[in-house]
């Protein structure tokens, strides 16, 4: 007996966005149905994964997260190159942790030079992610935009409080803006409108609705992304028809469950396996909600998520 599966036709479509330059540029977006609903529509560009690199040696990482990068964590350039050569990273996200005013408070010029060195050393798209301090991020990202003119970096987080200056720099030096808003669909739409009014074209904008790891508010992050996709595809809301980026690695690995050792809490099992699965499952949930770019840390977690993406797109 043949069963006809009911299908929904969507009137909206997610905009296509090209990240980076050259032969290894990455294209995301373009889907005209819900995530992996390939029986109803098309998903011409599968989700992509960016590997995380810090601009300073991490001091509080779990042992399992540090293990794959032993020997390179004090050199962001070597770290990024290892991610590309050893783990096949298709994108790199440089987390500018050293610029945090509550931490090392590194100057913007020094930090920007580090970002330029990484951008020059790799041939895959580069994301430069600040610390969400408006004053610091404005100075840093504007300088990075200038030093890396024409490389089409992704610069963020760009928020309501600093969107004018960073958005103008991204527009002038040909980079993509990461429009970041705090788990609220209305604030996300408002920021997209403000950036559009500033002159940032649709082809230079990707959304960050803020995410959480498994067990730490993931349901809220999921719901907002899901609502954004519903508005974009079913309600034809053009101001929400953008690809979505999810900075999930820091949110997952900072949790107690990812850090606690087997000695401290034996009943929680192998800490390495636990951390990897926490990151992989968190990323999986966000992919199913509608995420297009995942920022991840551990190579084994990335391998699991890549396999999932491949299996789901193959089925389609």
Secondary structure as UniProt FT lines:
FT   STRAND          17..19
FT   HELIX           22..24
FT   STRAND          26..28
FT   TURN            35..36
FT   TURN            38..40
FT   STRAND          48..54
FT   HELIX           63..67
FT   TURN            68..74
FT   HELIX           76..87
FT   STRAND          91..95
FT   HELIX           97..99
FT   TURN            101..104
FT   HELIX           108..121
FT   STRAND          125..129
FT   HELIX           134..147
FT   TURN            148..150
FT   STRAND          154..158
FT   TURN            160..162
FT   HELIX           163..172
FT   TURN            173..174
FT   STRAND          176..180
FT   HELIX           185..198
FT   HELIX           202..204
FT   STRAND          205..208
FT   TURN            214..217
FT   HELIX           218..233
FT   HELIX           238..240
FT   STRAND          244..247
FT   HELIX           249..253
FT   HELIX           256..259
FT   TURN            262..264
FT   HELIX           266..268
FT   HELIX           271..289
FT   STRAND          293..296
FT   HELIX           299..315
//
